[in-house]
Amino acid sequence: MAREVAILWWAMCAFATLVLIVVTALWVHAMRRKGPQMDAARARQLTLRWLVGGGLLLPTLSVLLLLLFGIPIGHRMLPLPLAGEQPMRIEVIGHQWWWEVRYPDSGVVTANQLHLPVGRPVDLDVTSADVIHSFWVPRLGGKIDMIPGRDNRIRLQADQAGTFRGQCSEFCGTQHTHMILDVQAHDEEDFVNWLQARREQQISALPGPAGEVFDAHCGQCHRVAGVSEGNRAPDLSDVGARSMLGAGVLSNEPGALLRWLHEHQQLKPGNAMPLHDDLDPDHLSTIADWLETLRP
Amino acid sequence: MTTPSNEQVAAQEQLHDQFNDVWGNPRGWKSLTIVNHTTVGIRFMLTGLGFFLFGGLLAMLVRTQLAIPGYDFLEPDVYNQVFTMHGTVMMFLFAVPMMEGLAVYLIPKMLGARDLVFPRLSALGYWCYLFGGLILCASLLLGIAPKAGWFMYTPLSSAVHTPGPNSDFWLIGITFVEISAVSAGVELVVSILRTRAEGMSLNKMPIYAWYILVMAMMIVVGFPPLILGSILLELERAVGLPFFEVARGGDPILWQHLFWLFGHPEVYIIFLPAAGIVSTLLPVFCQRPLVGYRWVVLAILTTGFISFGLWVHHMFTVGIPQLAQAFFSAASMLVAIPTGIQVFAWIATLWVGRPLYHVPMLWLVGFLVIFVCGGLTGVMLALVPFDWQVHDTHFVVAHMHYVLVGGMFFPLLAGIYYWLPHFSGRMPSVRLGKWGFWLVFIGFNLTFLIMHWTGLMGMPRRIYTYQSGLGWDLPNLISSIGSFIMAIGIATVLLDIVLHFRFGQKATKNPWNADTLEWSTHLPPSPYNFVSLPPVRTRHPLWEVPDLEERIDRGEFALTVIDHGRRETWGIEPLTGKVREIIHLPGNSWWPFIASLFIAFTCLGLLSKFYWVALVASIVAVLVLLRWSWENGAHPLAAPDARVQPGEPPLHSRTCDGPGLWGMGVTLLANGALYLALLFGWFYLWTVSPNWLVPDDPVIDQRLLLASAVLLSVVVLWQRPVLRRLRQGQGEPAALITCFVGTALLGALHAGLLLWAILAGDLAPRATAHDAVIVVMLVYSLAHGALATILSALQALRVHYGYVCKRTPYEPLVVEQFWQYSLAVMWITYCSVVLFPPTFGGV
């Protein structure tokens, strides 16, 4: 669908450039023209032609043409009921400043990444937990606002496997910049496998004092399936498998998680996670190592 | 033309001296009392320039921060304050006031009048603008500036998500500044309709005046929805009335509707006066009348109307129904037609004329290229599927700057170069002027042309940095370099303007051989513009009556007697331009300055949450305004001497049709737009709010409300016959006093009942948006009832003092309009609050 919009853009761009060149050329020519002084009747006739041709007909026809092509494209992008295969449903909830992604049919929850099957329509039901955000994956389609108290729906379809970048596009506060969504489109089989793996994922809690620290400090807000039930911050059950940390702040390389735990307020100033200065660095390190192992 | 003799010259100078005694501007501290439109207009423009430089500096900070990926030049929170303030300053403190300032300066001179019709209001508007702007900008220096974007979308701007005074500065400061915008709007409408030269019928009006008339009407109708929205959001933030909070029955999207209901017309409010400059300058440089005057007038009017039906195109991604989107999409594109008509009228004017090349012409060509480009991307954006893709990306940033800088800044610069000799009596430098233009033109396009591409590649707006490797690095760097070139260009232009005051060649009379009356004043003009008011029989007076300036100066035309000490100008019939009365204008006064000072204290009290300071200051401000209104009409300070020359029409205060009547009418139009926006909010929440909470039992005693409304009706019915007789020149003081005292008492009773209804009701305005809206509607009626009561009581007092009588019947008629408006509002409120809900399943 994004492709249709791209074609639309190039067509409009070509047409607009043409209009711009013609109008500017007319203007400049009119300024430089050296003709004989015009008599009133001739001038009147000429100006009427200009006004009707350029002022009325040109914009009217252009607009009609544009609507004729544009409205059907817009119509096809709408999440209207489908006859055959039903679109898959995924819920996306915007938070300051991260994405909560839920697969209602399988109960799988993740954050800041969106896994999609290739080749079939996906309906995303979006809303927000705090302020207005806007869901947008430029290469897959248009955007839709995520508004507290409302459910909006957008239909996307990835035509080939790959990763796409999504980014919040309604200004949502201090860290609007760092609200990036990693979209991964998989072939149907890979997608089913991923969903299956996530559903069957078994996580054993971190033993020892570090585990207690996790329960007391992290688990209050973060959920790790089977370990903690916090619901105010991103679900961490598969954090080890994500490509980025902090919704786009850091690439999730080995050691990045520990760095994030120490420096998250420098890396993403204003985010809701409290500082960890009062926690034992060894415990943090243990927690980070454990989190890195969390993957389906 | 014969050379005037020495006696003639001496007599002429003596006449000018006498005029200066009445019209002259005081110096020193007393210059704060100046109300003259020339001075106020220049103050508006200089202040606008100051805010423009401030806003431009902010833009430079933004471009520096975005020049390279991952740059940490500004902290995120500071960046958010900076871009919010850039938009806010440029829109509210530069574009609108600058255009209004130019109009305030030019309109009376173009129309052949001596001043605007409400000079004290001009001054009040200026001080509100200055103080409001300073308060707003001070917040940035204190580091507590608004930071939720210039559009202040809630819930981000709410007390929960932006605690601290940041958003308050925006809501209160902008509302304060808008007093200035709306008052200038009212004043320009009435001045254009009522104070033109004798014989200047509407179809002989300079085209610029048409543009300003439509702009001013749009301000009058377009700003109130935002004022209302700001008041509601501030009430939510400060007192917890949940108009926009879903959990308690409100809806954040209501804010977006109110904002864009204003925000879209705003674009045309900025563009129309600039197009007016183009339509004024081009014919002068072609030495031929504007082609298609009637077409252009129709195009201006159409633009004004259509622009109020487009606001939803800013909200295509909100998820509104498809049919509505298609409608607003088509409507948005329709604007291309009136704009196309103007562009081709300009081209045709060039075609039939013999253009001369001066610096202003360069800026006009620059305007055309940039504005047409911005218009074309605008048509693209109106197409819903394309908008879904590029909405809130840098594509929109580019589009908007093409429209606003191309459509406003370039014509403004053309106009400033054109009218510079008028401000200073000197000509600017051609060489520096050309350098300035090319630097700005190249810098602008370098900055913003590539930004379309940046947006198409997916870079959203309002992000303070970006990662490398997304393809955004190079275009951003180019944009930043371009912005610095543009800044150098603007500095060059400023240098040119500053230098010309010192080194510019003396301008000859009417240096561009223009056709409109403003060039028949002295350069720079005297405060009274024209020593005698010429009649106008044509659209191009200076082309068709070449020695007009000398004849005006010799006092050959009307209203040349000044020994009565009044400032006077003609009051005309709006359509035909026939003279109806002499409008006598108030002189310099402290009241506007003092009133705006106390409004500023009110704002500061609200901002610092010292509510008692705000309360006291606002009461003082109202008292000052009432005291100001005392020096009106037949008051000896307003018209020291009511005699007129034989054969001249009466003073307006001795008629039933003064400009105050029109001023009240247009003000009530603005007030009505505010009330309609409130009513829209009420019905919108009933139908659309996702979590609308309706109480089980009526929250207000409906009988009290009904009794209160009936009392108000009695007041209006009682006044009617009395005022009808007054209009016919009948009515003794005793009868008038009885009527005004009686209506004041009944009015007080009406207000008292309303207050009782509010206090005794079961209203829980903090708990539900439903009750919060009802409270605002009732308090709105209460305020009107109370003010009307005070005004009637003052009228009784003025009858007692002899300022109002059957020979001076004017003021009660103005007050009557206010009563009638209050009555209409009261009954609409009654129907909406009491009768409507049951039909919708409520109580």
Interface residues (C-beta under 8 A of the other chain):
Chain A: A2 E4 V5 L8 W9 M12 A16 V19 L20 V23 T24 L26 W27 V28 A30 M31 R33 Q37 M38 A43 L46 T47 L48 W50 L51 G53 G54 G55 L56 L58 P59 T60 S62 V63 L66 L67 G70 I71 I73 G74 H75 M77 L78 Q96 D130 V131 I132 S134 W136 P138 R139 G141 G142 K143 I144 D145 I147 P148 G149 R150 N152 R153 R165 Q167 C168 S169 E170 F171 C172 G173 T174 Q175 H176 T177 G248 P269 G270
Chain B: E75 P76 D77 N80 A148 G149 Y153 P155 L156 H161 T162 V246 A247 D251 P252 I253 V291 G292 W295 A299 T317 V318 G319 Q322 Q325 A326 S329 A330 M333 L334 A336 I337 T339 G340 I341 Q342 V343 F344 A345 W346 I347 A348 L350 W351 V352 R354 P355 M361 V365 L368 V369 V372 C373 L376 T377 V379 M380 L383 V384 P385 F386 D387 W388 Q389 H391 D392 T393 L456 M457 G458 P460 R461 R462 I463 Y464 T465 Y466 Q467 L470 P690 N691
